[in-house]
C-alpha cells in the first residue's frame, strides 16, 4: 500500500495502527491485531472453531492474492 501511495505522490506519516472486529455484540467473531495472538484469539472458543480458522485462511489468501496482483501492475 505504501508503494502505491508513493507512486501516486500521496503524503504519508508514520503511525501505529491496529484493526479489530466485533460482530453480533461480541457473540459472533471478535478479532484484533494489536496484541498478537492474545488479540487474535480474544474469544478462546475460536481456538476450536473451524469457521474462525477458515476466516483466517481466507484473510491470508486475500493478502497473498493482493500482493500477487499488485506485483503485476
HUCORNOR-V562391 format. One record per residue. OMEGA is omega as a letter, one per 20 degrees, with the letter a starting at -180 (* if undefined). D_FIRST is the distance of its C-alpha to the first C-alpha in Angstrom with 2 decimals. Layout:
# HUCORNOR-V562391
omega:OMEGA d_first:D_FIRST
omega:OMEGA d_first:D_FIRST
This chain:
# HUCORNOR-V562391
omega:a d_first:0.00
omega:r d_first:3.79
omega:r d_first:5.40
omega:r d_first:5.13
omega:r d_first:6.33
omega:r d_first:8.66
omega:a d_first:9.89
omega:a d_first:10.68
omega:a d_first:12.30
omega:r d_first:10.93
omega:a d_first:12.58
omega:r d_first:10.96
omega:r d_first:13.10
omega:r d_first:13.27
omega:r d_first:14.03
omega:a d_first:15.21
omega:r d_first:14.11
omega:a d_first:15.35
omega:r d_first:15.70
omega:r d_first:19.10
omega:r d_first:21.03
omega:a d_first:24.76
omega:r d_first:26.56
omega:r d_first:30.25
omega:r d_first:31.08
omega:r d_first:30.24
omega:r d_first:32.33
omega:r d_first:29.48
omega:r d_first:26.30
omega:a d_first:25.19
omega:r d_first:22.11
omega:a d_first:20.08
omega:a d_first:17.70
omega:a d_first:19.40
omega:r d_first:22.30
omega:a d_first:21.45
omega:r d_first:23.97
omega:r d_first:26.19
omega:r d_first:23.66
omega:r d_first:22.61
omega:r d_first:26.32
omega:r d_first:27.43
omega:a d_first:29.82
omega:a d_first:31.82
omega:r d_first:33.02
omega:r d_first:29.59
omega:a d_first:30.39
omega:a d_first:32.86
omega:a d_first:31.18
omega:r d_first:30.30
omega:r d_first:28.31
omega:r d_first:26.05
omega:r d_first:25.62
omega:r d_first:24.86
omega:r d_first:22.13
omega:r d_first:20.56
omega:r d_first:20.95
omega:r d_first:19.31
omega:r d_first:16.21
omega:r d_first:16.04
omega:r d_first:16.83
omega:r d_first:14.13
omega:r d_first:11.47
omega:r d_first:13.38
omega:a d_first:13.76
omega:r d_first:10.15
omega:r d_first:9.54
omega:r d_first:12.83
omega:a d_first:12.18
omega:r d_first:9.17
omega:r d_first:11.40
omega:a d_first:14.14
omega:* d_first:12.81
